Amino acid sequence: MNNKTKADIIAASAGIGFALLINGTSFATFYLLGYQPTNFIPRDIKIETGFVEPSKLEIKLRDIDKNGRNETLIEYDGKSYLLKLDEQGNPKVQAYEIVTKE
């Protein structure tokens, strides 16, 4: 192995190390801000009739009742739903809308 090849390997390794450092830093920032960047939504390929299209689905956290703790919301195709647990601990979806006082 000549000096040029060694230099190329060192340069490539440094570049890869730098990319990993930057990506690791950005992942840490996402986690600190409450995001989970590793939760990927699958592409909409061959979805059976009657099932949700993942690309129209979004999960959000909001403090709806202003008690300092977030509730889990699902937005699907522009409409909001609450994602709650029933008495047995099973997930259930409940229609949600904001009603303003008159």
N, C-alpha and C positions, 0 to 999 in steps of 0.2 A: 504494500500500500504506500503510495507516494504522499508527499506533504499536501498536495492539492486535494487529494481524496480525503485525507484526515480533516483538512480545513472545511471541506464541504459537509462532512458528517457532523462536525462540531457546530457549524452554522445551522444546519437543519435541526439538530437537537436543541439548540438555543431557541430557534423559532417555534418549535413544538412546545417547549417548556414555557415560553412566553404566552403562547395561545392558551395553554392549560391554565396558567396563572390568571389571565384575563377572564376566561370563562368561569373559573372557580370563584373569582371575585364577584362577577355579575350574578352567579347563582346565590352566593352568600347574601348579596344585597336584596335579591328577590325574596329570600327566606326572611330576612330581617323586616321587610316591608309587608310580610304576610302573604306573599305569592308563592305558589308551588309550580315552578317552571317545568317540572318533570311529569306533570299530569297532562298527557296528550289526548286529544280527541281524535278518534279514528275517522278516516275519510268515508264519505257516504257512497259505499259501493254495495250494490245488491241488497238493499234493506227490504225486509219483508213488509208487505202491506200492513198498515195498522201500528207500526212501530215508529218511534221518534227518530227524526233525522239529526244525527249528532252535530252537524254544522249549524243548526238552528237553536242549539242548546247552550245556555250560559249559566254558570253557577256564581252567585254573588253573596256577599255578606253585608247586611245593613242593620243598623240599630233602629228598627221600625218603631218600637214602643218607647224609645229614648230612656232606657234603663241602664245604659252603659255596656250592654252585652249584645252581640250581633245575633241576628236570626239568619238562617240559610234560605236564600231565595233561588228559585230556578226561573230563568226567563226562557221561554220557548216561542219562537216566531213572534216576538214583540209583546207577549203577554207574561205577567208575573204570577208565580205560584210559590207558596211556602212549602219547604221540604221539612217535615216534622217526623217525630217518632210517635207511634201509637203506644198503648199501655204495655204491649208485649215487646217493645223496642224495635218494631219493624218500621221501615220508612213508609211514609204516606205523603201524598201530594195534595195540597189544599189550595183552592182558588184564592187569589189575593188581589185586592184593589184598595186604593187609598180613597177614602170618602172625606171630603172637606166639610167642615161645619158651616152651616149657613147662618 
